[in-house]
Amino acid sequence: MLLPRPDRGVVAAAPPGTGPGYWAGAPCAAAGDGEIFLAYRLRRPIGQGRGYAVAVARSAGGERFETLLTVAKEELACESLERPALVRTPQGRWRLYLSCATPGTKHWRVEVTEAAYPGEFGVRQRSTVLPGDAKTGVKDPVIRVVDGQWHLWASCHPLADPQQTDQMTTEYATSPDGLAWTWHGTALSGTPGRWDARGTRVTSVSFGSREVTAWYDGRASAAENYEERTGVAAGADPAALTALGDGPAAASPYHGGGLRYLDVVPLPDGRHRLYYEMTRPDGSHALVTELR
């Protein structure tokens, strides 16, 4: 089982400031054309910009990245940006899915833009693919294309009660083209009384010959918001995942223990790159990578 070992991690992107609320993370990576492409979120504390940008970058080795472009939240008329998804289509083009907070609300939606190369994304040409609704915010999509079928796991938040909007479940959907999605219900939810009771957010998925393995973020209470830890789930059906183990499988040794948004990226040589967001001693979050 591939799990982070923070003592072996290398910082791929440093936070934009020192202390709690300054984050570089929520990564999504993809290997292609002999390089690794990475999309990640940059954040300042609430009141100082929140999730103010998404960066798209490239690397030959997977550790040192060159920024290709930065998408600012103002370009999408949103209050904050959350985790992006970077996907190569079966036709060889690239898509960038962006999680956008609707100003003045707790609502989230997901928009998409497409380009021939990750450095060419232009958000003026984009469409909303996961709009959510008055009762549900949708964000943080994880997307896989297997045998022509598009699979999606998204973090969904209830909006009816303002005191409960931090709760989250992972919902599953499929699509023939990655644009029009059909929902199939809850793939993973928390277990009452356990470390993930307040919320579960799938962050990476791997299809095996007999079952699907998923890595996910979990938290036990609202107080652990922003400091989720990593768990593992599996199932024969991508629409029905079951958490494995009695506790988190990986956590930061610092501050609140946050180790989240793990993305497991298979490489052409059979190895894997792990990317994740981890809490540092000063309370900030860095984007960390490991080669395994």
C-alpha positions in Angstrom: 0.0 0.0 0.0 1.4 3.4 -1.0 1.3 5.8 1.9 3.2 9.0 2.7 6.3 8.9 4.8 6.7 12.6 5.7 10.3 12.1 6.8 11.1 11.2 3.2 9.2 14.0 1.6 10.6 16.9 -0.5 8.9 20.3 -0.7 7.7 20.8 -4.2 5.9 24.1 -3.5 6.4 26.3 -0.4 3.5 28.2 1.2 3.1 31.9 0.3 3.7 33.0 3.9 4.5 31.8 7.4 2.0 30.5 10.0 -1.5 29.1 10.0 -3.7 29.9 6.9 -0.8 30.0 4.4 -1.0 27.0 2.2 0.5 25.6 -1.0 -1.3 22.3 -1.7 -4.4 20.5 -2.8 -2.4 19.0 -5.6 -3.4 17.1 -8.7 -0.7 15.7 -10.9 -0.5 13.8 -14.2 2.4 12.3 -16.1 2.6 12.9 -19.9 5.2 13.4 -22.7 8.1 12.6 -20.4 7.2 15.2 -17.8 5.0 15.6 -14.8 2.3 18.3 -14.8 0.9 19.6 -11.6 -2.0 21.9 -10.6 -2.3 23.1 -7.0 -4.0 25.7 -4.9 -2.4 28.7 -3.2 -4.0 30.2 -0.1 -3.7 33.0 2.4 -5.6 33.3 5.7 -9.3 34.2 5.6 -9.5 37.9 5.3 -6.2 38.1 3.4 -7.3 36.3 0.2 -8.2 32.8 1.1 -7.8 30.4 -1.9 -6.5 33.2 -4.2 -5.0 31.2 -7.1 -4.4 27.9 -8.8 -0.9 27.3 -10.3 -0.2 24.9 -13.2 3.4 23.8 -13.4 5.7 21.3 -15.2 8.7 19.3 -14.1 11.1 16.8 -15.7 11.9 15.0 -12.5 8.8 15.6 -10.4 10.4 17.7 -7.6 11.4 21.0 -9.0 8.6 22.7 -10.9 8.4 25.5 -13.4 5.2 27.5 -13.3 3.4 27.6 -16.6 0.5 29.8 -15.6 -1.5 31.0 -12.6 -5.3 31.4 -12.5 -6.5 34.0 -10.1 -9.8 33.8 -8.3 -10.9 37.1 -9.8 -10.7 35.6 -13.3 -13.5 33.2 -12.3 -15.6 35.7 -10.2 -15.3 33.5 -7.2 -14.5 34.1 -3.5 -12.0 31.3 -3.2 -10.5 28.4 -5.2 -10.1 24.9 -3.8 -8.5 21.8 -5.2 -8.2 21.6 -9.0 -8.2 18.5 -11.2 -5.8 18.2 -14.1 -6.8 15.5 -16.6 -5.5 14.3 -20.0 -8.3 13.3 -22.3 -8.2 10.1 -24.4 -7.7 12.4 -27.4 -4.5 13.8 -25.9 -5.8 17.2 -24.9 -5.8 18.6 -21.3 -8.5 19.7 -19.0 -8.3 21.8 -15.9 -11.3 21.5 -13.5 -11.6 24.4 -11.0 -13.4 24.3 -7.7 -15.0 27.8 -7.2 -16.7 29.3 -4.2 -19.8 31.4 -5.0 -19.3 34.8 -3.3 -21.3 35.5 -0.2 -22.4 31.9 0.2 -21.2 28.5 1.3 -21.9 27.1 -2.1 -19.2 25.6 -4.4 -19.3 24.7 -8.1 -16.8 23.1 -10.5 -15.9 24.7 -13.9 -13.7 23.4 -16.6 -11.4 24.7 -19.4 -9.5 22.7 -22.1 -6.3 23.2 -24.0 -3.8 21.4 -26.2 -1.1 21.9 -23.5 -1.3 22.7 -19.8 0.5 26.0 -20.3 -2.3 27.2 -22.6 -5.3 27.1 -20.4 -7.6 30.2 -20.8 -10.4 30.5 -18.3 -12.3 33.0 -20.5 -13.5 29.9 -22.3 -14.9 27.7 -19.6 -18.1 25.9 -18.7 -19.7 24.8 -15.4 -19.8 21.0 -15.2 -20.8 20.4 -11.6 -23.1 23.3 -10.6 -24.3 21.9 -7.2 -27.6 23.5 -6.1 -29.2 25.4 -3.3 -28.8 22.4 -0.9 -25.4 21.1 -1.9 -21.9 22.5 -2.6 -19.7 20.4 -4.9 -15.9 20.7 -5.2 -12.5 18.8 -5.2 -13.2 16.4 -8.1 -11.0 13.3 -8.6 -11.3 12.1 -12.2 -10.1 8.9 -13.8 -10.7 7.7 -17.4 -10.8 3.9 -17.7 -11.6 2.1 -21.0 -13.3 5.2 -22.4 -15.5 5.7 -19.3 -15.0 8.8 -17.1 -15.3 8.3 -13.4 -15.6 11.1 -10.8 -15.6 11.4 -7.0 -16.5 14.8 -5.6 -16.6 16.3 -2.2 -20.2 17.4 -1.4 -21.3 19.7 1.5 -24.8 20.3 2.9 -25.9 23.9 2.8 -29.3 23.9 4.5 -27.8 24.5 8.0 -25.0 27.1 8.1 -23.5 25.3 11.2 -23.1 22.0 9.3 -21.6 23.1 6.0 -18.1 21.7 6.9 -19.6 18.2 6.8 -18.6 16.3 3.6 -19.3 13.0 1.8 -17.8 11.7 -1.4 -20.3 11.3 -4.2 -19.7 9.2 -7.3 -20.6 10.0 -11.0 -19.8 8.8 -14.5 -19.7 10.4 -17.9 -19.0 9.5 -21.5 -17.0 12.7 -22.1 -16.1 14.3 -18.8 -18.6 17.1 -19.2 -22.1 15.7 -18.7 -22.1 13.7 -15.5 -24.6 11.2 -14.0 -24.6 10.9 -10.3 -24.8 7.4 -8.7 -24.9 8.2 -5.0 -22.5 8.2 -2.0 -19.3 6.4 -2.5 -17.8 7.1 0.9 -19.1 8.6 4.1 -17.8 8.9 7.7 -18.4 6.3 10.4 -20.0 7.7 13.6 -17.7 7.9 16.5 -14.5 7.3 14.4 -11.7 9.5 13.3 -13.5 10.3 10.0 -17.0 10.8 11.4 -17.4 14.5 10.4 -16.3 14.1 6.8 -14.7 12.0 4.1 -13.1 13.4 0.9 -11.6 11.0 -1.7 -8.4 12.5 -3.0 -6.9 9.7 -5.3 -8.2 6.5 -6.9 -6.4 3.5 -8.4 -8.2 0.8 -10.4 -6.8 -2.7 -9.9 -7.8 -5.9 -11.5 -10.3 -6.8 -8.9 -11.0 -3.7 -6.8 -10.7 0.0 -6.6 -8.4 1.6 -4.0 -9.0 5.1 -2.8 -7.1 7.5 -0.5 -9.2 10.0 1.3 -9.1 12.8 3.9 -11.1 12.4 7.1 -11.9 14.5 10.1 -13.7 13.7 13.4 -15.1 17.1 14.1 -15.5 20.6 12.8 -12.5 21.6 14.9 -10.3 19.5 12.7 -11.3 21.4 9.5 -8.2 22.2 7.6 -6.2 19.5 9.4 -7.6 16.4 7.9 -5.5 13.2 7.9 -5.2 10.5 5.3 -7.1 7.2 5.2 -7.5 4.3 2.7 -10.7 2.8 1.4 -11.4 0.0 -1.1 -14.3 -1.7 -2.9 -15.2 -3.9 -5.9 -17.4 -1.1 -7.1 -16.1 2.5 -7.5 -19.5 3.6 -6.3 -19.2 1.8 -3.0 -16.0 2.2 -1.0 -15.3 0.9 2.5 -12.8 2.5 4.8 -9.9 0.2 5.9 -8.4 0.2 9.3 -9.4 1.8 12.6 -7.7 5.1 12.2 -5.8 7.4 9.8 -3.1 5.8 7.8 -0.9 8.9 7.5 -0.6 12.3 9.4 1.9 15.1 9.8 4.0 15.0 13.0 3.5 18.7 13.4 0.8 21.1 14.7 -2.7 19.7 14.0 -1.4 16.6 12.1 -2.8 17.7 8.8 -1.7 15.5 5.8 -4.3 15.7 3.1 -5.1 15.8 -0.6 -2.8 12.9 -1.3 -2.5 12.2 -5.1 -0.8 9.0 -6.2 0.6 9.3 -9.7 1.8 6.2 -11.6 4.9 6.7 -13.7 5.9 5.0 -17.0 8.7 3.1 -15.3 6.4 1.5 -12.8 7.2 3.7 -9.9 4.9 6.3 -8.3 5.0 9.9 -7.3 3.1 10.9 -4.2 2.0 14.6 -3.8 0.2 15.9 -0.7 -0.4 18.9 1.4 1.3 18.7 4.9 1.2 20.9 8.0 4.6 22.3 9.0 5.9 23.2 12.4 4.8 26.9 12.1 1.2 25.8 11.1 1.5 26.6 7.4 1.0 23.9 4.8 3.5 22.9 2.1 3.1 20.8 -1.0 5.3 17.7 -0.5 6.3 14.9 -2.9 7.9 11.5 -2.6 9.2 9.1 -5.3 8.2 5.5 -4.5 
